Amino acid sequence: MKPTFLIRAIGPALAIALLTLAPAVPAQQQANTSRLVVGFSPGGPIDSVARIINGPLGRELGTTMLVENKAGANAGIAAEFVSKAEPDGRTLFLTSTGAVAISPALYPNLSYNPLRDLEPVSLVVSTSEVLVVRADHPSNSVADFIAYSKRQRNGVSLASSGSGSIPHLAAELFADVSGIKMVHVPYKGVAPAITDVLAGHVDGLFIDVPVALGQIRGGKLKALGLAAPVRHASLPNVATFNEVGIKGVDSANWYAIFAPKGTSAAEQERLNQAVRRALASTEVKNGLAGIGVEPTWTTAADLARLLRSDLDKWGRIIREKKITAE
């Protein structure tokens, strides 16, 4: 109903009163909403996880949880936004390893410090990296790939989704411990990297298992080895690097939830337990299984230890290899 018609129908005084009260409902709704901030555009792996857990997590917290995408700067825009948010438990950051454990070493002038500006809540999932090659590549195992590399004058080429990404750092670890000669070929994202591996322009790449699973099951990519402590449930026949005697390649690309610094210990615990219950729900388990990952809950203290460990690990590799952002 248009305002002019409303005034004629019920009188100016009552119409003004009703129009004044109209914003009250949206304001009440807004007061009972929370934000799960993601540092990438809709449709990517982290966004997919966010949209699987936001409903159940919101219900556990007694709120409507909305996914808010703030893409840019390798999730740095989202991290900075959350770091400056009110520490009231209503703004949370779902991030992968990169923004909190790699970017601090990769970007010297980073506008946030994950240890200083964010509070750990819980791990959500942990995805393993797998070394893959095209289906007709002569290598059928990690040992084959190492032997193949030694027959090539310039070694092997390994693609990645970008300089300083987990796939890149995993490749550097592999080259170090195996002694192979490796040429790193960075791409702007994983899709073009996969395309060139399939086309035979690059020998292989390390990649998150869920991202590669469809191509592996479809016979387009061969999985040679898993950079993880144990085998992956979706790839039970693929041995870990540890199993074949190549130690020190483990490279987990975990997703975790953080809150703004200053969030009280009591609120951290409330959020942590809500995440635990949400991850244990059938809805979330089935949703995550559908994209090839399993729920992984931790205490806030365990996540804090993992963050510090990976900051040290990836920081050392970045400094030793003199890796810089593209």
C-alpha positions, 0 to 999 in steps of 0.5 A, spaced: 500 500 500 502 506 498 503 511 503 498 517 500 493 511 500 494 509 507 493 516 509 487 517 506 484 511 508 486 511 516 488 518 517 494 522 517 496 521 525 495 513 525 498 512 518 505 516 521 505 512 527 504 505 523 510 508 518 514 509 524 513 502 527 515 499 520 522 498 521 521 494 528 521 487 525 527 488 521 531 490 527 529 485 531 530 480 526 537 483 525 538 483 532 538 475 532 542 474 526 550 472 526 555 472 521 559 466 518 564 470 514 568 467 508 574 470 505 572 467 498 566 468 493 560 463 493 561 456 490 568 455 492 570 449 497 570 454 503 563 457 501 560 450 500 563 448 507 560 454 510 553 453 507 553 446 510 554 448 517 551 455 518 544 452 519 545 447 524 550 452 527 545 457 528 540 453 531 545 450 536 547 458 538 539 460 538 540 465 532 540 465 524 547 464 521 548 468 515 554 466 510 557 473 508 562 473 503 568 478 503 572 476 497 579 478 496 587 479 498 587 471 499 581 472 505 585 478 508 579 482 507 575 477 511 580 476 516 581 484 517 573 485 518 572 479 523 578 482 527 575 489 528 568 486 529 565 486 536 567 480 540 560 478 542 560 471 538 555 474 532 561 475 527 565 468 526 570 467 521 571 460 517 578 460 514 582 455 511 590 455 513 592 460 508 589 466 511 592 465 518 598 460 517 601 462 511 599 469 509 603 472 515 609 469 512 607 471 505 605 478 506 610 482 510 605 488 511 599 484 513 594 488 516 592 483 521 595 478 526 592 472 527 595 470 534 593 477 536 587 479 533 583 473 532 581 467 538 580 460 536 574 457 536 574 450 533 577 446 527 571 444 522 574 440 517 581 437 515 583 436 508 589 432 505 593 433 499 594 428 494 599 428 488 596 427 482 598 426 474 594 425 468 591 418 467 596 416 461 602 419 465 608 413 466 608 414 473 603 409 477 606 410 484 610 415 488 616 411 487 615 411 479 614 419 479 621 420 483 624 415 478 621 419 472 623 425 475 631 423 475 630 421 467 628 428 465 633 433 464 629 439 467 626 434 472 618 434 473 613 440 473 608 441 478 602 446 478 599 449 484 593 454 485 598 459 486 605 461 489 605 460 497 598 456 496 598 449 500 599 445 494 605 449 492 608 448 499 607 441 499 610 440 492 616 444 495 616 439 501 616 433 497 622 436 492 626 437 499 625 430 502 625 426 495 631 430 492 627 430 486 628 437 481 622 440 481 619 446 477 614 450 480 608 452 475 603 457 479 596 458 476 591 463 478 586 458 481 586 450 481 581 450 475 587 452 470 592 448 474 588 441 473 586 443 466 594 443 464 595 437 468 590 433 464 592 436 457 599 434 459 603 441 459 605 440 467 607 433 470 602 433 476 600 437 482 598 437 489 591 438 490 585 437 496 582 430 495 575 433 495 577 437 489 580 432 485 576 426 487 571 427 481 577 427 476 580 421 480 574 417 480 572 418 473 579 416 471 582 422 468 587 423 474 591 418 477 592 419 485 600 417 486 600 419 494 597 422 500 600 427 504 597 425 510 598 421 516 593 416 514 589 414 508 583 417 506 577 414 507 575 416 499 581 413 497 583 407 501 587 404 496 592 410 495 598 410 500 601 415 504 608 418 503 610 416 510 608 408 508 612 409 502 618 411 506 618 419 504 617 422 510 615 430 512 610 431 506 604 431 510 600 438 508 593 439 511 589 444 508 584 445 514 578 449 515 577 452 522 572 458 525 575 464 529 572 469 533 574 476 534 580 478 539 577 479 546 571 474 545 570 472 552 573 465 554 566 463 556 563 465 549 569 461 546 567 455 550 559 456 548 561 457 541 566 451 541 561 446 544 555 449 539 560 447 533 561 440 536 554 439 536 553 442 529 558 437 526 556 431 530 549 432 526 547 427 521 545 433 517 552 436 517 555 429 516 551 428 510 553 434 507 560 434 508 561 427 506 557 429 499 563 434 498 568 429 500 570 431 507 569 429 514 567 433 520 573 435 525 572 438 531 577 440 536 578 444 542 580 452 542 586 450 545 588 445 540 586 449 534 591 454 537 596 449 538 595 447 531 595 454 528 602 456 532 605 449 529 603 451 522 605 458 522 612 456 524 612 450 519 610 454 513 613 460 515 620 456 515 619 454 508 617 460 505 623 464 508 628 458 506 625 458 499 624 465 498 617 464 496 613 471 495 606 472 493 604 473 486 
